[in-house]
Amino acid sequence: MAERYNPSELVVLLGTPNAESSRLYALTVTEGDPSWAGALAGVSLGLPVYHVLEEPVKSQVAPEVYEEQVALMEMVLEAGEITHAVQDVRASTGPRA
Amino acid sequence: MQLQGKKVIALGERDGVQGSAIAECARSAGAEVVLETTYCFV
């Protein structure tokens, strides 16, 4: 997918359930699989990555859609920890779109 | 970051937010969803 499209056109949105899995996914689509276990080991895709719970995403989604699709899990998941994990990855991998 | 006009890869997880829900959000923000999946590690 990352080869088919220009990376500047792409955004990865995550729905991961905790900070650790969010960090793992975010690192995988930016620097490459940190566990070196999968096909993306050592493959630096450099894609912009956000979690669907992050404010920059939420603010662009139609409120009624967000309420229907995400609000329930937003109450259950640790949004703050997840947001910090993905922000940390973006900060460590440079500016993104 | 603007979603409008972007191509979105929606990586959901069963214990978190599912890919279909992320995709609906992305479409409502004016993005095109090019990949939508929901992982399950149970």
Backbone of each chain as nested JSON, in Angstrom:
{
  "chains": [
    {"id": "A", "residues": [
      {"number": 1, "name": "MET", "atoms": {"N": [0.83, -1.203, 0.0], "CA": [0.0, 0.0, 0.0], "C": [0.868, 1.258, 0.0]}},
      {"number": 2, "name": "ALA", "atoms": {"N": [1.909, 1.218, 0.818], "CA": [2.81, 2.374, 0.916], "C": [3.603, 2.56, -0.373]}},
      {"number": 3, "name": "GLU", "atoms": {"N": [3.772, 1.489, -1.147], "CA": [4.487, 1.595, -2.411], "C": [3.542, 2.04, -3.528]}},
      {"number": 4, "name": "ARG", "atoms": {"N": [2.269, 1.715, -3.403], "CA": [1.295, 2.042, -4.443], "C": [0.969, 3.527, -4.446]}},
      {"number": 5, "name": "TYR", "atoms": {"N": [0.965, 4.136, -3.272], "CA": [0.597, 5.543, -3.16], "C": [1.78, 6.374, -2.685]}},
      {"number": 6, "name": "ASN", "atoms": {"N": [1.725, 7.649, -2.999], "CA": [2.717, 8.578, -2.483], "C": [2.535, 8.687, -0.961]}},
      {"number": 7, "name": "PRO", "atoms": {"N": [3.591, 8.484, -0.188], "CA": [3.449, 8.549, 1.286], "C": [2.845, 9.861, 1.772]}},
      {"number": 8, "name": "SER", "atoms": {"N": [3.036, 10.937, 1.024], "CA": [2.479, 12.228, 1.457], "C": [0.955, 12.249, 1.344]}},
      {"number": 9, "name": "GLU", "atoms": {"N": [0.396, 11.294, 0.573], "CA": [-1.066, 11.208, 0.43], "C": [-1.695, 10.367, 1.528]}},
      {"number": 10, "name": "LEU", "atoms": {"N": [-0.878, 9.579, 2.206], "CA": [-1.399, 8.563, 3.124], "C": [-1.417, 9.034, 4.572]}},
      {"number": 11, "name": "VAL", "atoms": {"N": [-2.37, 8.535, 5.312], "CA": [-2.402, 8.687, 6.769], "C": [-2.819, 7.333, 7.348]}},
      {"number": 12, "name": "VAL", "atoms": {"N": [-2.099, 6.873, 8.352], "CA": [-2.474, 5.646, 9.055], "C": [-3.249, 6.023, 10.308]}},
      {"number": 13, "name": "LEU", "atoms": {"N": [-4.437, 5.459, 10.457], "CA": [-5.247, 5.685, 11.658], "C": [-5.333, 4.376, 12.44]}},
      {"number": 14, "name": "LEU", "atoms": {"N": [-5.001, 4.45, 13.707], "CA": [-4.969, 3.263, 14.559], "C": [-6.202, 3.18, 15.455]}},
      {"number": 15, "name": "GLY", "atoms": {"N": [-6.556, 1.945, 15.784], "CA": [-7.628, 1.717, 16.749], "C": [-7.15, 0.799, 17.852]}},
      {"number": 16, "name": "THR", "atoms": {"N": [-5.87, 0.835, 18.114], "CA": [-5.25, -0.056, 19.096], "C": [-5.758, 0.214, 20.512]}},
      {"number": 17, "name": "PRO", "atoms": {"N": [-5.787, -0.828, 21.369], "CA": [-6.474, -0.706, 22.656], "C": [-5.65, -0.169, 23.823]}},
      {"number": 18, "name": "ASN", "atoms": {"N": [-4.332, -0.056, 23.659], "CA": [-3.529, 0.451, 24.789], "C": [-2.266, 1.141, 24.265]}},
      {"number": 19, "name": "ALA", "atoms": {"N": [-1.52, 1.727, 25.206], "CA": [-0.348, 2.516, 24.822], "C": [0.73, 1.651, 24.169]}},
      {"number": 20, "name": "GLU", "atoms": {"N": [0.952, 0.463, 24.693], "CA": [2.029, -0.373, 24.175], "C": [1.755, -0.833, 22.741]}},
      {"number": 21, "name": "SER", "atoms": {"N": [0.538, -1.298, 22.492], "CA": [0.226, -1.725, 21.123], "C": [0.211, -0.528, 20.174]}},
      {"number": 22, "name": "SER", "atoms": {"N": [-0.199, 0.628, 20.672], "CA": [-0.208, 1.828, 19.831], "C": [1.214, 2.204, 19.441]}},
      {"number": 23, "name": "ARG", "atoms": {"N": [2.127, 2.129, 20.41], "CA": [3.529, 2.438, 20.126], "C": [4.105, 1.448, 19.105]}},
      {"number": 24, "name": "LEU", "atoms": {"N": [3.756, 0.171, 19.276], "CA": [4.268, -0.871, 18.383], "C": [3.786, -0.642, 16.948]}},
      {"number": 25, "name": "TYR", "atoms": {"N": [2.486, -0.398, 16.784], "CA": [1.933, -0.163, 15.446], "C": [2.539, 1.11, 14.841]}},
      {"number": 26, "name": "ALA", "atoms": {"N": [2.618, 2.158, 15.654], "CA": [3.109, 3.439, 15.138], "C": [4.562, 3.317, 14.687]}},
      {"number": 27, "name": "LEU", "atoms": {"N": [5.374, 2.629, 15.48], "CA": [6.773, 2.422, 15.09], "C": [6.869, 1.584, 13.826]}},
      {"number": 28, "name": "THR", "atoms": {"N": [5.988, 0.598, 13.708], "CA": [6.041, -0.3, 12.555], "C": [5.791, 0.448, 11.25]}},
      {"number": 29, "name": "VAL", "atoms": {"N": [4.889, 1.41, 11.254], "CA": [4.574, 2.123, 9.994], "C": [5.432, 3.375, 9.806]}},
      {"number": 30, "name": "THR", "atoms": {"N": [6.343, 3.637, 10.744], "CA": [7.26, 4.767, 10.568], "C": [8.696, 4.265, 10.394]}},
      {"number": 31, "name": "GLU", "atoms": {"N": [9.245, 3.679, 11.455], "CA": [10.644, 3.244, 11.408], "C": [10.82, 1.8, 10.948]}},
      {"number": 32, "name": "GLY", "atoms": {"N": [9.776, 1.006, 11.083], "CA": [9.874, -0.421, 10.798], "C": [9.564, -1.215, 12.051]}},
      {"number": 33, "name": "ASP", "atoms": {"N": [9.233, -2.463, 11.867], "CA": [8.813, -3.328, 12.98], "C": [9.884, -3.385, 14.074]}},
      {"number": 34, "name": "PRO", "atoms": {"N": [9.595, -2.84, 15.267], "CA": [10.609, -2.824, 16.324], "C": [10.912, -4.201, 16.901]}},
      {"number": 35, "name": "SER", "atoms": {"N": [9.997, -5.141, 16.685], "CA": [10.243, -6.49, 17.207], "C": [11.069, -7.317, 16.22]}},
      {"number": 36, "name": "TRP", "atoms": {"N": [11.28, -6.793, 15.022], "CA": [12.041, -7.49, 13.982], "C": [11.459, -8.869, 13.683]}},
      {"number": 37, "name": "ALA", "atoms": {"N": [10.141, -9.022, 13.894], "CA": [9.525, -10.334, 13.702], "C": [8.732, -10.418, 12.399]}},
      {"number": 38, "name": "GLY", "atoms": {"N": [8.341, -9.288, 11.851], "CA": [7.444, -9.328, 10.706], "C": [8.091, -8.847, 9.418]}},
      {"number": 39, "name": "ALA", "atoms": {"N": [7.249, -8.731, 8.397], "CA": [7.737, -8.352, 7.065], "C": [8.259, -6.925, 7.008]}},
      {"number": 40, "name": "LEU", "atoms": {"N": [7.859, -6.096, 7.953], "CA": [8.29, -4.695, 7.949], "C": [9.511, -4.456, 8.838]}},
      {"number": 41, "name": "ALA", "atoms": {"N": [10.163, -5.512, 9.271], "CA": [11.403, -5.356, 10.039], "C": [12.427, -4.631, 9.184]}},
      {"number": 42, "name": "GLY", "atoms": {"N": [12.93, -3.519, 9.693], "CA": [13.951, -2.772, 8.966], "C": [13.426, -1.976, 7.792]}},
      {"number": 43, "name": "VAL", "atoms": {"N": [12.114, -1.947, 7.597], "CA": [11.516, -1.213, 6.481], "C": [10.948, 0.096, 7.024]}},
      {"number": 44, "name": "SER", "atoms": {"N": [11.552, 1.202, 6.657], "CA": [11.128, 2.501, 7.173], "C": [10.133, 3.139, 6.205]}},
      {"number": 45, "name": "LEU", "atoms": {"N": [8.848, 3.009, 6.505], "CA": [7.821, 3.538, 5.612], "C": [7.623, 5.042, 5.805]}},
      {"number": 46, "name": "GLY", "atoms": {"N": [7.876, 5.528, 6.991], "CA": [7.767, 6.967, 7.256], "C": [6.369, 7.529, 7.078]}},
      {"number": 47, "name": "LEU", "atoms": {"N": [5.354, 6.749, 7.368], "CA": [3.981, 7.219, 7.175], "C": [3.498, 8.039, 8.368]}},
      {"number": 48, "name": "PRO", "atoms": {"N": [2.712, 9.068, 8.115], "CA": [2.103, 9.792, 9.232], "C": [1.092, 8.896, 9.936]}},
      {"number": 49, "name": "VAL", "atoms": {"N": [1.152, 8.852, 11.252], "CA": [0.302, 7.921, 11.99], "C": [-0.37, 8.632, 13.164]}},
      {"number": 50, "name": "TYR", "atoms": {"N": [-1.651, 8.382, 13.306], "CA": [-2.443, 8.948, 14.394], "C": [-3.366, 7.873, 14.934]}},
      {"number": 51, "name": "HIS", "atoms": {"N": [-3.759, 8.022, 16.197], "CA": [-4.785, 7.156, 16.764], "C": [-6.126, 7.85, 16.594]}},
      {"number": 52, "name": "VAL", "atoms": {"N": [-7.159, 7.081, 16.385], "CA": [-8.478, 7.656, 16.136], "C": [-9.002, 8.429, 17.365]}},
      {"number": 53, "name": "LEU", "atoms": {"N": [-8.429, 8.167, 18.533], "CA": [-8.848, 8.895, 19.744], "C": [-8.167, 10.256, 19.881]}},
      {"number": 54, "name": "GLU", "atoms": {"N": [-7.16, 10.523, 19.054], "CA": [-6.44, 11.797, 19.172], "C": [-7.309, 12.96, 18.688]}},
      {"number": 55, "name": "GLU", "atoms": {"N": [-7.153, 14.091, 19.364], "CA": [-7.976, 15.264, 19.052], "C": [-7.857, 15.734, 17.595]}},
      {"number": 56, "name": "PRO", "atoms": {"N": [-6.645, 15.724, 17.004], "CA": [-6.549, 16.159, 15.601], "C": [-7.389, 15.298, 14.642]}},
      {"number": 57, "name": "VAL", "atoms": {"N": [-7.652, 14.073, 15.028], "CA": [-8.52, 13.201, 14.222], "C": [-9.979, 13.445, 14.591]}},
      {"number": 58, "name": "LYS", "atoms": {"N": [-10.249, 13.383, 15.875], "CA": [-11.627, 13.534, 16.357], "C": [-12.257, 14.831, 15.867]}},
      {"number": 59, "name": "SER", "atoms": {"N": [-11.463, 15.889, 15.854], "CA": [-11.999, 17.206, 15.493], "C": [-12.419, 17.29, 14.029]}},
      {"number": 60, "name": "GLN", "atoms": {"N": [-11.941, 16.345, 13.202], "CA": [-12.277, 16.382, 11.775], "C": [-13.413, 15.432, 11.399]}},
      {"number": 61, "name": "VAL", "atoms": {"N": [-13.809, 14.61, 12.349], "CA": [-14.855, 13.617, 12.081], "C": [-16.217, 14.218, 12.427]}},
      {"number": 62, "name": "ALA", "atoms": {"N": [-17.201, 13.909, 11.613], "CA": [-18.558, 14.368, 11.904], "C": [-18.954, 13.878, 13.298]}},
      {"number": 63, "name": "PRO", "atoms": {"N": [-19.409, 14.78, 14.166], "CA": [-19.687, 14.398, 15.563], "C": [-20.632, 13.215, 15.704]}},
      {"number": 64, "name": "GLU", "atoms": {"N": [-21.651, 13.148, 14.853], "CA": [-22.607, 12.047, 14.974], "C": [-21.972, 10.715, 14.588]}},
      {"number": 65, "name": "VAL", "atoms": {"N": [-21.043, 10.745, 13.647], "CA": [-20.339, 9.524, 13.251], "C": [-19.4, 9.086, 14.368]}},
      {"number": 66, "name": "TYR", "atoms": {"N": [-18.679, 10.041, 14.935], "CA": [-17.752, 9.715, 16.03], "C": [-18.515, 9.14, 17.22]}},
      {"number": 67, "name": "GLU", "atoms": {"N": [-19.648, 9.744, 17.505], "CA": [-20.467, 9.281, 18.622], "C": [-20.923, 7.845, 18.397]}},
      {"number": 68, "name": "GLU", "atoms": {"N": [-21.331, 7.551, 17.195], "CA": [-21.849, 6.22, 16.878], "C": [-20.741, 5.168, 16.811]}},
      {"number": 69, "name": "GLN", "atoms": {"N": [-19.596, 5.535, 16.263], "CA": [-18.553, 4.552, 15.966], "C": [-17.478, 4.419, 17.044]}},
      {"number": 70, "name": "VAL", "atoms": {"N": [-17.174, 5.491, 17.753], "CA": [-15.988, 5.491, 18.614], "C": [-16.276, 5.833, 20.074]}},
      {"number": 71, "name": "ALA", "atoms": {"N": [-17.35, 6.57, 20.334], "CA": [-17.557, 7.14, 21.674], "C": [-17.534, 6.087, 22.776]}},
      {"number": 72, "name": "LEU", "atoms": {"N": [-18.106, 4.929, 22.526], "CA": [-18.152, 3.897, 23.557], "C": [-16.744, 3.458, 23.947]}},
      {"number": 73, "name": "MET", "atoms": {"N": [-15.912, 3.181, 22.94], "CA": [-14.547, 2.742, 23.234], "C": [-13.712, 3.884, 23.794]}},
      {"number": 74, "name": "GLU", "atoms": {"N": [-14.066, 5.107, 23.445], "CA": [-13.341, 6.263, 23.98], "C": [-13.478, 6.31, 25.507]}},
      {"number": 75, "name": "MET", "atoms": {"N": [-14.638, 5.876, 26.002], "CA": [-14.863, 5.881, 27.447], "C": [-14.086, 4.771, 28.14]}},
      {"number": 76, "name": "VAL", "atoms": {"N": [-13.816, 3.693, 27.42], "CA": [-13.192, 2.508, 28.008], "C": [-11.666, 2.565, 27.937]}},
      {"number": 77, "name": "LEU", "atoms": {"N": [-11.149, 3.04, 26.809], "CA": [-9.701, 3.012, 26.58], "C": [-9.005, 4.173, 27.286]}},
      {"number": 78, "name": "GLU", "atoms": {"N": [-7.711, 3.983, 27.542], "CA": [-6.891, 5.02, 28.18], "C": [-6.413, 5.991, 27.103]}},
      {"number": 79, "name": "ALA", "atoms": {"N": [-7.292, 6.91, 26.746], "CA": [-6.999, 7.796, 25.617], "C": [-5.737, 8.629, 25.839]}},
      {"number": 80, "name": "GLY", "atoms": {"N": [-5.531, 9.076, 27.07], "CA": [-4.362, 9.906, 27.35], "C": [-3.054, 9.165, 27.119]}},
      {"number": 81, "name": "GLU", "atoms": {"N": [-2.978, 7.963, 27.643], "CA": [-1.754, 7.164, 27.486], "C": [-1.527, 6.794, 26.021]}},
      {"number": 82, "name": "ILE", "atoms": {"N": [-2.603, 6.434, 25.34], "CA": [-2.509, 6.069, 23.927], "C": [-2.031, 7.271, 23.107]}},
      {"number": 83, "name": "THR", "atoms": {"N": [-2.633, 8.421, 23.371], "CA": [-2.257, 9.634, 22.646], "C": [-0.785, 9.963, 22.855]}},
      {"number": 84, "name": "HIS", "atoms": {"N": [-0.317, 9.885, 24.101], "CA": [1.091, 10.185, 24.38], "C": [2.015, 9.214, 23.662]}},
      {"number": 85, "name": "ALA", "atoms": {"N": [1.63, 7.948, 23.616], "CA": [2.478, 6.95, 22.966], "C": [2.649, 7.261, 21.48]}},
      {"number": 86, "name": "VAL", "atoms": {"N": [1.552, 7.59, 20.815], "CA": [1.626, 7.858, 19.376], "C": [2.318, 9.204, 19.119]}},
      {"number": 87, "name": "GLN", "atoms": {"N": [2.062, 10.177, 19.984], "CA": [2.745, 11.474, 19.849], "C": [4.253, 11.307, 20.01]}},
      {"number": 88, "name": "ASP", "atoms": {"N": [4.655, 10.461, 20.953], "CA": [6.087, 10.226, 21.165], "C": [6.741, 9.64, 19.921]}},
      {"number": 89, "name": "VAL", "atoms": {"N": [6.046, 8.707, 19.292], "CA": [6.593, 8.101, 18.079], "C": [6.709, 9.156, 16.974]}},
      {"number": 90, "name": "ARG", "atoms": {"N": [5.685, 9.977, 16.811], "CA": [5.758, 11.03, 15.777], "C": [6.902, 11.982, 16.074]}},
      {"number": 91, "name": "ALA", "atoms": {"N": [7.065, 12.327, 17.346], "CA": [8.129, 13.271, 17.71], "C": [9.511, 12.672, 17.448]}},
      {"number": 92, "name": "SER", "atoms": {"N": [9.639, 11.375, 17.669], "CA": [10.949, 10.748, 17.498], "C": [11.264, 10.402, 16.054]}},
      {"number": 93, "name": "THR", "atoms": {"N": [10.246, 10.433, 15.21], "CA": [10.48, 10.069, 13.808], "C": [10.365, 11.273, 12.89]}},
      {"number": 94, "name": "GLY", "atoms": {"N": [10.281, 12.466, 13.441], "CA": [10.31, 13.676, 12.63], "C": [8.932, 14.16, 12.25]}},
      {"number": 95, "name": "PRO", "atoms": {"N": [8.885, 15.355, 11.619], "CA": [7.604, 15.954, 11.245], "C": [6.882, 15.121, 10.196]}},
      {"number": 96, "name": "ARG", "atoms": {"N": [5.575, 15.059, 10.357], "CA": [4.735, 14.309, 9.407], "C": [3.645, 15.21, 8.873]}},
      {"number": 97, "name": "ALA", "atoms": {"N": [2.947, 14.733, 7.844], "CA": [1.891, 15.517, 7.2], "C": [0.752, 15.776, 8.16]}}
    ]},
    {"id": "B", "residues": [
      {"number": 1, "name": "MET", "atoms": {"N": [-2.415, 18.19, 10.608], "CA": [-2.768, 17.028, 9.783], "C": [-4.203, 17.167, 9.292]}},
      {"number": 2, "name": "GLN", "atoms": {"N": [-4.381, 17.115, 7.993], "CA": [-5.705, 17.204, 7.385], "C": [-6.096, 15.843, 6.806]}},
      {"number": 3, "name": "LEU", "atoms": {"N": [-7.266, 15.363, 7.153], "CA": [-7.739, 14.094, 6.588], "C": [-8.419, 14.298, 5.239]}},
      {"number": 4, "name": "GLN", "atoms": {"N": [-8.951, 15.473, 5.024], "CA": [-9.646, 15.772, 3.77], "C": [-8.737, 15.479, 2.573]}},
      {"number": 5, "name": "GLY", "atoms": {"N": [-9.197, 14.595, 1.686], "CA": [-8.446, 14.29, 0.477], "C": [-7.334, 13.276, 0.651]}},
      {"number": 6, "name": "LYS", "atoms": {"N": [-7.079, 12.847, 1.881], "CA": [-6.009, 11.863, 2.115], "C": [-6.514, 10.448, 1.891]}},
      {"number": 7, "name": "LYS", "atoms": {"N": [-5.559, 9.548, 1.69], "CA": [-5.87, 8.129, 1.598], "C": [-5.52, 7.505, 2.944]}},
      {"number": 8, "name": "VAL", "atoms": {"N": [-6.503, 6.87, 3.54], "CA": [-6.347, 6.396, 4.927], "C": [-6.194, 4.875, 4.983]}},
      {"number": 9, "name": "ILE", "atoms": {"N": [-5.224, 4.461, 5.777], "CA": [-5.073, 3.049, 6.125], "C": [-5.618, 2.897, 7.541]}},
      {"number": 10, "name": "ALA", "atoms": {"N": [-6.715, 2.174, 7.678], "CA": [-7.396, 2.038, 8.965], "C": [-7.023, 0.702, 9.598]}},
      {"number": 11, "name": "LEU", "atoms": {"N": [-6.196, 0.762, 10.652], "CA": [-5.736, -0.448, 11.319], "C": [-6.439, -0.572, 12.67]}},
      {"number": 12, "name": "GLY", "atoms": {"N": [-7.529, -1.318, 12.674], "CA": [-8.287, -1.484, 13.902], "C": [-7.857, -2.717, 14.662]}},
      {"number": 13, "name": "GLU", "atoms": {"N": [-8.374, -2.82, 15.877], "CA": [-8.098, -4.007, 16.677], "C": [-9.369, -4.388, 17.416]}},
      {"number": 14, "name": "ARG", "atoms": {"N": [-9.583, -5.673, 17.541], "CA": [-10.834, -6.141, 18.111], "C": [-11.064, -5.618, 19.53]}},
      {"number": 15, "name": "ASP", "atoms": {"N": [-10.002, -5.533, 20.309], "CA": [-10.143, -5.063, 21.687], "C": [-10.105, -3.547, 21.817]}},
      {"number": 16, "name": "GLY", "atoms": {"N": [-9.919, -2.874, 20.686], "CA": [-9.908, -1.414, 20.686], "C": [-11.019, -0.89, 19.805]}},
      {"number": 17, "name": "VAL", "atoms": {"N": [-10.65, -0.085, 18.832], "CA": [-11.622, 0.431, 17.865], "C": [-11.47, -0.375, 16.573]}},
      {"number": 18, "name": "GLN", "atoms": {"N": [-12.561, -0.881, 16.061], "CA": [-12.499, -1.741, 14.884], "C": [-12.214, -0.934, 13.622]}},
      {"number": 19, "name": "GLY", "atoms": {"N": [-11.633, -1.618, 12.652], "CA": [-11.264, -0.959, 11.398], "C": [-12.447, -0.32, 10.697]}},
      {"number": 20, "name": "SER", "atoms": {"N": [-13.591, -0.973, 10.737], "CA": [-14.779, -0.424, 10.068], "C": [-15.207, 0.891, 10.702]}},
      {"number": 21, "name": "ALA", "atoms": {"N": [-15.063, 1.0, 12.017], "CA": [-15.428, 2.239, 12.711], "C": [-14.455, 3.361, 12.351]}},
      {"number": 22, "name": "ILE", "atoms": {"N": [-13.169, 3.027, 12.29], "CA": [-12.16, 4.023, 11.893], "C": [-12.438, 4.494, 10.471]}},
      {"number": 23, "name": "ALA", "atoms": {"N": [-12.775, 3.545, 9.6], "CA": [-13.039, 3.884, 8.201], "C": [-14.235, 4.832, 8.081]}},
      {"number": 24, "name": "GLU", "atoms": {"N": [-15.285, 4.575, 8.846], "CA": [-16.454, 5.468, 8.809], "C": [-16.07, 6.877, 9.246]}},
      {"number": 25, "name": "CYS", "atoms": {"N": [-15.241, 6.952, 10.266], "CA": [-14.78, 8.267, 10.742], "C": [-13.968, 8.969, 9.661]}},
      {"number": 26, "name": "ALA", "atoms": {"N": [-13.063, 8.229, 9.036], "CA": [-12.196, 8.824, 8.008], "C": [-13.024, 9.334, 6.834]}},
      {"number": 27, "name": "ARG", "atoms": {"N": [-13.996, 8.552, 6.412], "CA": [-14.839, 8.971, 5.277], "C": [-15.622, 10.23, 5.627]}},
      {"number": 28, "name": "SER", "atoms": {"N": [-16.091, 10.303, 6.856], "CA": [-16.872, 11.485, 7.245], "C": [-16.003, 12.735, 7.286]}},
      {"number": 29, "name": "ALA", "atoms": {"N": [-14.685, 12.532, 7.381], "CA": [-13.753, 13.661, 7.394], "C": [-13.257, 13.987, 5.989]}},
      {"number": 30, "name": "GLY", "atoms": {"N": [-13.785, 13.269, 4.981], "CA": [-13.422, 13.575, 3.599], "C": [-12.23, 12.802, 3.079]}},
      {"number": 31, "name": "ALA", "atoms": {"N": [-11.844, 11.738, 3.764], "CA": [-10.72, 10.917, 3.315], "C": [-11.226, 9.699, 2.543]}},
      {"number": 32, "name": "GLU", "atoms": {"N": [-10.326, 9.134, 1.755], "CA": [-10.623, 7.889, 1.039], "C": [-9.94, 6.748, 1.792]}},
      {"number": 33, "name": "VAL", "atoms": {"N": [-10.676, 5.718, 2.111], "CA": [-10.103, 4.586, 2.835], "C": [-9.581, 3.572, 1.816]}},
      {"number": 34, "name": "VAL", "atoms": {"N": [-8.272, 3.341, 1.829], "CA": [-7.665, 2.419, 0.868], "C": [-7.374, 1.058, 1.492]}},
      {"number": 35, "name": "LEU", "atoms": {"N": [-7.38, 0.979, 2.79], "CA": [-7.203, -0.309, 3.465], "C": [-7.888, -0.24, 4.817]}},
      {"number": 36, "name": "GLU", "atoms": {"N": [-8.649, -1.272, 5.097], "CA": [-9.397, -1.313, 6.368], "C": [-9.291, -2.72, 6.921]}},
      {"number": 37, "name": "THR", "atoms": {"N": [-8.782, -2.84, 8.112], "CA": [-8.645, -4.176, 8.677], "C": [-8.794, -4.125, 10.196]}},
      {"number": 38, "name": "THR", "atoms": {"N": [-9.185, -5.245, 10.771], "CA": [-9.307, -5.355, 12.226], "C": [-8.525, -6.575, 12.673]}},
      {"number": 39, "name": "TYR", "atoms": {"N": [-7.506, -6.331, 13.481], "CA": [-6.689, -7.428, 13.968], "C": [-7.272, -8.011, 15.255]}},
      {"number": 40, "name": "CYS", "atoms": {"N": [-6.986, -9.282, 15.459], "CA": [-7.415, -9.956, 16.675], "C": [-6.263, -10.843, 17.136]}},
      {"number": 41, "name": "PHE", "atoms": {"N": [-5.809, -10.645, 18.354], "CA": [-4.643, -11.388, 18.841], "C": [-5.009, -12.41, 19.905]}},
      {"number": 42, "name": "VAL", "atoms": {"N": [-6.304, -12.75, 19.99], "CA": [-6.714, -13.742, 20.98], "C": [-6.426, -15.138, 20.445]}}
    ]}
  ]
}
